[in-house]
């Protein structure tokens, strides 16, 4: 009977040892899964923040493009007005007797022509400056849109741009 008791204690000990090994392996697996989940959640949060900032940059770049387009339009209108004023001045000079000899008469001190001439002097450099800024801003807006798409490739409509609204979008709650 004592021999049977020894065998049973030895079997019981081995059984407990196996169970303990299984429990520790399960515990290690659970801890590893928890750590993996925490890392994945941290990455998701970082990507969400990147997406939010990319959307803000996109809205800012689009607004800059719109502002520059408006400024370019104004500069072109001023240049057109200046061109028309110059044309009218040349015509008046021709009408007054210059007959196209290459001499330009001084524009008459009419208010419209004077304003147009002053605008013309300012318009040409502004038009070139605004055009270059518009060309620079448009690719930046495209780059920001690409970054936003990279941050969340599953998003189909990341942010709908509304030109009249200049508010920053609030971050999405996860």
Phi and psi restraints in degrees (value plus and minus 20) as a CYANA .aco file:
   2 UNK   PHI     -85.4   -45.4
   2 UNK   PSI     -55.2   -15.2
   3 UNK   PHI     -86.9   -46.9
   3 UNK   PSI     -59.4   -19.4
   4 UNK   PHI     -84.9   -44.9
   4 UNK   PSI     -57.6   -17.6
   5 UNK   PHI     -84.6   -44.6
   5 UNK   PSI     -59.9   -19.9
   6 UNK   PHI     -83.1   -43.1
   6 UNK   PSI     -64.4   -24.4
   7 UNK   PHI     -84.4   -44.4
   7 UNK   PSI     -63.3   -23.3
   8 UNK   PHI     -84.5   -44.5
   8 UNK   PSI     -59.3   -19.3
   9 UNK   PHI     -86.3   -46.3
   9 UNK   PSI     -58.8   -18.8
  10 UNK   PHI     -86.7   -46.7
  10 UNK   PSI     -64.1   -24.1
  11 UNK   PHI     -82.7   -42.7
  11 UNK   PSI     -62.7   -22.7
  12 UNK   PHI     -81.8   -41.8
  12 UNK   PSI     -61.8   -21.8
  13 UNK   PHI     -83.0   -43.0
  13 UNK   PSI     -66.2   -26.2
  14 UNK   PHI     -83.9   -43.9
  14 UNK   PSI     -59.3   -19.3
  15 UNK   PHI     -83.8   -43.8
  15 UNK   PSI     -64.6   -24.6
  16 UNK   PHI     -84.1   -44.1
  16 UNK   PSI     -57.7   -17.7
  17 UNK   PHI     -84.8   -44.8
  17 UNK   PSI     -62.1   -22.1
  18 UNK   PHI     -84.3   -44.3
  18 UNK   PSI     -63.2   -23.2
  19 UNK   PHI     -82.0   -42.0
  19 UNK   PSI     -62.2   -22.2
  20 UNK   PHI     -83.3   -43.3
  20 UNK   PSI     -62.3   -22.3
  21 UNK   PHI     -82.5   -42.5
  21 UNK   PSI     -61.4   -21.4
  22 UNK   PHI     -84.2   -44.2
  22 UNK   PSI     -62.4   -22.4
  23 UNK   PHI     -83.9   -43.9
  23 UNK   PSI     -61.6   -21.6
  24 UNK   PHI     -88.0   -48.0
  24 UNK   PSI     -57.2   -17.2
  25 UNK   PHI     -85.5   -45.5
  25 UNK   PSI     -61.8   -21.8
  26 UNK   PHI     -84.2   -44.2
  26 UNK   PSI     -60.0   -20.0
  27 UNK   PHI     -84.5   -44.5
  27 UNK   PSI     -63.1   -23.1
  28 UNK   PHI     -82.2   -42.2
  28 UNK   PSI     -62.1   -22.1
  29 UNK   PHI     -82.9   -42.9
  29 UNK   PSI     -62.3   -22.3
  30 UNK   PHI     -83.9   -43.9
  30 UNK   PSI     -65.1   -25.1
  31 UNK   PHI     -83.6   -43.6
  31 UNK   PSI     -59.4   -19.4
  32 UNK   PHI     -84.2   -44.2
  32 UNK   PSI     -61.7   -21.7
  33 UNK   PHI     -85.5   -45.5
  33 UNK   PSI     -60.1   -20.1
  34 UNK   PHI     -83.7   -43.7
  34 UNK   PSI     -61.6   -21.6
  35 UNK   PHI     -85.0   -45.0
  35 UNK   PSI     -61.6   -21.6
  36 UNK   PHI     -82.3   -42.3
  36 UNK   PSI     -61.6   -21.6
  37 UNK   PHI     -83.6   -43.6
  37 UNK   PSI     -62.9   -22.9
  38 UNK   PHI     -82.0   -42.0
  38 UNK   PSI     -63.8   -23.8
  39 UNK   PHI     -82.0   -42.0
  39 UNK   PSI     -63.2   -23.2
  40 UNK   PHI     -83.1   -43.1
  40 UNK   PSI     -61.3   -21.3
  41 UNK   PHI     -84.9   -44.9
  41 UNK   PSI     -59.7   -19.7
  42 UNK   PHI     -83.3   -43.3
  42 UNK   PSI     -62.0   -22.0
  43 UNK   PHI     -84.7   -44.7
  43 UNK   PSI     -60.3   -20.3
  44 UNK   PHI     -81.6   -41.6
  44 UNK   PSI     -63.2   -23.2
  45 UNK   PHI     -84.6   -44.6
  45 UNK   PSI     -62.1   -22.1
  46 UNK   PHI     -83.0   -43.0
  46 UNK   PSI     -62.5   -22.5
  47 UNK   PHI     -85.1   -45.1
  47 UNK   PSI     -58.5   -18.5
  48 UNK   PHI     -82.8   -42.8
  48 UNK   PSI     -62.4   -22.4
  49 UNK   PHI     -85.3   -45.3
  49 UNK   PSI     -62.0   -22.0
  50 UNK   PHI     -80.7   -40.7
  50 UNK   PSI     -62.7   -22.7
  51 UNK   PHI     -82.5   -42.5
  51 UNK   PSI     -63.8   -23.8
  52 UNK   PHI     -80.0   -40.0
  52 UNK   PSI     -67.4   -27.4
  53 UNK   PHI     -87.6   -47.6
  53 UNK   PSI     -55.8   -15.8
  54 UNK   PHI     -84.6   -44.6
  54 UNK   PSI     -58.8   -18.8
  55 UNK   PHI     -84.4   -44.4
  55 UNK   PSI     -60.8   -20.8
  56 UNK   PHI     -83.4   -43.4
  56 UNK   PSI     -64.5   -24.5
  57 UNK   PHI     -82.6   -42.6
  57 UNK   PSI     -58.9   -18.9
  58 UNK   PHI     -83.3   -43.3
  58 UNK   PSI     -65.4   -25.4
  59 UNK   PHI     -82.9   -42.9
  59 UNK   PSI     -62.5   -22.5
  60 UNK   PHI     -83.4   -43.4
  60 UNK   PSI     -65.4   -25.4
  61 UNK   PHI     -84.3   -44.3
  61 UNK   PSI     -61.4   -21.4
  62 UNK   PHI     -84.0   -44.0
  62 UNK   PSI     -59.7   -19.7
  63 UNK   PHI     -85.9   -45.9
  63 UNK   PSI     -58.8   -18.8
  64 UNK   PHI     -83.0   -43.0
  64 UNK   PSI     -61.0   -21.0
  65 UNK   PHI     -81.2   -41.2
  65 UNK   PSI     -65.9   -25.9
  66 UNK   PHI     -82.3   -42.3
  66 UNK   PSI     -64.1   -24.1
  67 UNK   PHI     -81.3   -41.3
  67 UNK   PSI     -62.6   -22.6
  68 UNK   PHI     -88.1   -48.1
  68 UNK   PSI     -55.4   -15.4
  69 UNK   PHI     -84.5   -44.5
  69 UNK   PSI     -61.0   -21.0
  70 UNK   PHI     -83.8   -43.8
  70 UNK   PSI     -64.3   -24.3
  71 UNK   PHI     -83.9   -43.9
  71 UNK   PSI     -59.3   -19.3
  72 UNK   PHI     -83.4   -43.4
  72 UNK   PSI     -61.1   -21.1
  73 UNK   PHI     -82.1   -42.1
  73 UNK   PSI     -63.2   -23.2
  74 UNK   PHI     -82.8   -42.8
  74 UNK   PSI     -62.7   -22.7
  75 UNK   PHI     -84.5   -44.5
  75 UNK   PSI     -60.0   -20.0
  76 UNK   PHI     -85.3   -45.3
  76 UNK   PSI     -60.0   -20.0
  77 UNK   PHI     -83.2   -43.2
  77 UNK   PSI     -61.5   -21.5
  78 UNK   PHI     -85.5   -45.5
  78 UNK   PSI     -59.3   -19.3
  79 UNK   PHI     -85.4   -45.4
  79 UNK   PSI     -60.7   -20.7
  80 UNK   PHI     -83.0   -43.0
  80 UNK   PSI     -63.3   -23.3
  81 UNK   PHI     -82.2   -42.2
  81 UNK   PSI     -59.5   -19.5
  82 UNK   PHI     -85.9   -45.9
  82 UNK   PSI     -60.8   -20.8
  83 UNK   PHI     -83.1   -43.1
  83 UNK   PSI     -62.6   -22.6
  84 UNK   PHI     -84.9   -44.9
  84 UNK   PSI     -59.2   -19.2
  85 UNK   PHI     -84.9   -44.9
  85 UNK   PSI     -61.8   -21.8
  86 UNK   PHI     -83.9   -43.9
  86 UNK   PSI     -63.0   -23.0
  87 UNK   PHI     -81.2   -41.2
  87 UNK   PSI     -64.0   -24.0
  88 UNK   PHI     -85.7   -45.7
  88 UNK   PSI     -58.5   -18.5
  89 UNK   PHI     -84.2   -44.2
  89 UNK   PSI     -63.4   -23.4
  90 UNK   PHI     -83.9   -43.9
  90 UNK   PSI     -59.9   -19.9
  91 UNK   PHI     -84.7   -44.7
  91 UNK   PSI     -62.2   -22.2
  92 UNK   PHI     -84.5   -44.5
  92 UNK   PSI     -59.3   -19.3
  93 UNK   PHI     -82.9   -42.9
  93 UNK   PSI     -63.1   -23.1
  94 UNK   PHI     -84.3   -44.3
  94 UNK   PSI     -62.2   -22.2
  95 UNK   PHI     -86.3   -46.3
  95 UNK   PSI     -50.6   -10.6
  96 UNK   PHI    -100.3   -60.3
  96 UNK   PSI     -27.8    12.2
  97 UNK   PHI     105.1   145.1
  97 UNK   PSI     -20.2    19.8
  98 UNK   PHI     -88.4   -48.4
  98 UNK   PSI     -53.4   -13.4
  99 UNK   PHI      34.0    74.0
  99 UNK   PSI      15.9    55.9
 100 UNK   PHI      53.3    93.3
 100 UNK   PSI       8.9    48.9
 101 UNK   PHI    -101.8   -61.8
 101 UNK   PSI     -14.6    25.4
 102 UNK   PHI      74.3   114.3
 102 UNK   PSI     -29.0    11.0
 103 UNK   PHI    -107.6   -67.6
 103 UNK   PSI     111.6   151.6
 104 UNK   PHI    -116.8   -76.8
 104 UNK   PSI     109.9   149.9
 105 UNK   PHI    -100.6   -60.6
 105 UNK   PSI     130.4   170.4
 106 UNK   PHI     -87.3   -47.3
 106 UNK   PSI     119.3   159.3
 107 UNK   PHI     -83.1   -43.1
 107 UNK   PSI     125.0   165.0
 108 UNK   PHI     -86.9   -46.9
 108 UNK   PSI     127.9   167.9
 109 UNK   PHI     -96.4   -56.4
 109 UNK   PSI      28.6    68.6
 110 UNK   PHI    -102.0   -62.0
 110 UNK   PSI     126.6   166.6
 111 UNK   PHI     -82.4   -42.4
 111 UNK   PSI     -64.7   -24.7
 112 UNK   PHI     -84.3   -44.3
 112 UNK   PSI     -66.0   -26.0
 113 UNK   PHI     -87.0   -47.0
 113 UNK   PSI     -58.2   -18.2
 114 UNK   PHI     -84.3   -44.3
 114 UNK   PSI     -65.4   -25.4
 115 UNK   PHI     -83.7   -43.7
 115 UNK   PSI     -62.7   -22.7
 116 UNK   PHI     -83.3   -43.3
 116 UNK   PSI     -59.6   -19.6
 117 UNK   PHI     -85.6   -45.6
 117 UNK   PSI     -63.4   -23.4
 118 UNK   PHI     -83.6   -43.6
 118 UNK   PSI     -61.0   -21.0
 119 UNK   PHI     -84.0   -44.0
 119 UNK   PSI     -58.4   -18.4
 120 UNK   PHI     -82.7   -42.7
 120 UNK   PSI     -60.6   -20.6
 121 UNK   PHI     -83.2   -43.2
 121 UNK   PSI     -56.2   -16.2
 122 UNK   PHI    -103.9   -63.9
 122 UNK   PSI     -45.5    -5.5
 123 UNK   PHI     -93.3   -53.3
 123 UNK   PSI     -61.0   -21.0
 124 UNK   PHI     -79.6   -39.6
 124 UNK   PSI     -71.1   -31.1
 125 UNK   PHI     -86.0   -46.0
 125 UNK   PSI     -56.5   -16.5
 126 UNK   PHI     -84.6   -44.6
 126 UNK   PSI     -60.6   -20.6
 127 UNK   PHI     -81.5   -41.5
 127 UNK   PSI     -63.8   -23.8
 128 UNK   PHI     -85.2   -45.2
 128 UNK   PSI     -62.6   -22.6
 129 UNK   PHI     -83.6   -43.6
 129 UNK   PSI     -66.3   -26.3
 130 UNK   PHI     -86.4   -46.4
 130 UNK   PSI     -60.2   -20.2
 131 UNK   PHI     -82.1   -42.1
 131 UNK   PSI     -61.9   -21.9
 132 UNK   PHI     -87.6   -47.6
 132 UNK   PSI     -58.7   -18.7
 133 UNK   PHI     -85.6   -45.6
 133 UNK   PSI     -59.1   -19.1
 134 UNK   PHI     -84.8   -44.8
 134 UNK   PSI     -60.1   -20.1
 135 UNK   PHI     -85.6   -45.6
 135 UNK   PSI     -55.4   -15.4
 136 UNK   PHI     -92.1   -52.1
 136 UNK   PSI     -59.3   -19.3
 137 UNK   PHI     -94.3   -54.3
 137 UNK   PSI     -53.4   -13.4
 138 UNK   PHI     -83.3   -43.3
 138 UNK   PSI     -66.9   -26.9
 139 UNK   PHI     -85.5   -45.5
 139 UNK   PSI     -51.9   -11.9
 140 UNK   PHI     -83.2   -43.2
 140 UNK   PSI     -60.4   -20.4
 141 UNK   PHI     -83.6   -43.6
 141 UNK   PSI     -60.1   -20.1
 142 UNK   PHI     -85.8   -45.8
 142 UNK   PSI     -60.7   -20.7
 143 UNK   PHI     -82.0   -42.0
 143 UNK   PSI     -61.9   -21.9
 144 UNK   PHI     -85.1   -45.1
 144 UNK   PSI     -59.7   -19.7
 145 UNK   PHI     -83.3   -43.3
 145 UNK   PSI     -58.9   -18.9
 146 UNK   PHI     -85.8   -45.8
 146 UNK   PSI     -62.9   -22.9
 147 UNK   PHI     -81.2   -41.2
 147 UNK   PSI     -61.2   -21.2
 148 UNK   PHI     -84.4   -44.4
 148 UNK   PSI     -59.1   -19.1
 149 UNK   PHI     -88.6   -48.6
 149 UNK   PSI     -56.7   -16.7
 150 UNK   PHI     -87.5   -47.5
 150 UNK   PSI     -55.8   -15.8
 151 UNK   PHI     -86.5   -46.5
 151 UNK   PSI     -54.7   -14.7
 152 UNK   PHI    -161.4  -121.4
 152 UNK   PSI      64.1   104.1
 153 UNK   PHI     -86.0   -46.0
 153 UNK   PSI     -39.2     0.8
 154 UNK   PHI    -101.9   -61.9
 154 UNK   PSI     -36.8     3.2
 155 UNK   PHI     -91.8   -51.8
 155 UNK   PSI     110.4   150.4
 156 UNK   PHI    -114.6   -74.6
 156 UNK   PSI     -59.4   -19.4
 157 UNK   PHI    -147.7  -107.7
 157 UNK   PSI      62.6   102.6
 158 UNK   PHI     -78.7   -38.7
 158 UNK   PSI     -69.1   -29.1
 159 UNK   PHI    -177.5  -137.5
 159 UNK   PSI     108.4   148.4
 160 UNK   PHI    -109.4   -69.4
 160 UNK   PSI      98.5   138.5
 161 UNK   PHI     -99.7   -59.7
 161 UNK   PSI     108.9   148.9
 162 UNK   PHI    -140.7  -100.7
 162 UNK   PSI      89.9   129.9
 163 UNK   PHI     -78.0   -38.0
 163 UNK   PSI     -52.0   -12.0
 164 UNK   PHI     -97.3   -57.3
 164 UNK   PSI     -36.1     3.9
 165 UNK   PHI    -121.2   -81.2
 165 UNK   PSI     107.2   147.2
 166 UNK   PHI    -131.2   -91.2
 166 UNK   PSI      -9.2    30.8
 167 UNK   PHI     -96.9   -56.9
 167 UNK   PSI     130.2   170.2
 168 UNK   PHI    -101.6   -61.6
 168 UNK   PSI     120.1   160.1
 169 UNK   PHI     -90.5   -50.5
 169 UNK   PSI     125.0   165.0
 170 UNK   PHI     -99.5   -59.5
 170 UNK   PSI     127.3   167.3
 171 UNK   PHI     -86.4   -46.4
 171 UNK   PSI     125.2   165.2
 172 UNK   PHI     -93.7   -53.7
 172 UNK   PSI     116.7   156.7
 173 UNK   PHI    -102.6   -62.6
 173 UNK   PSI     108.3   148.3
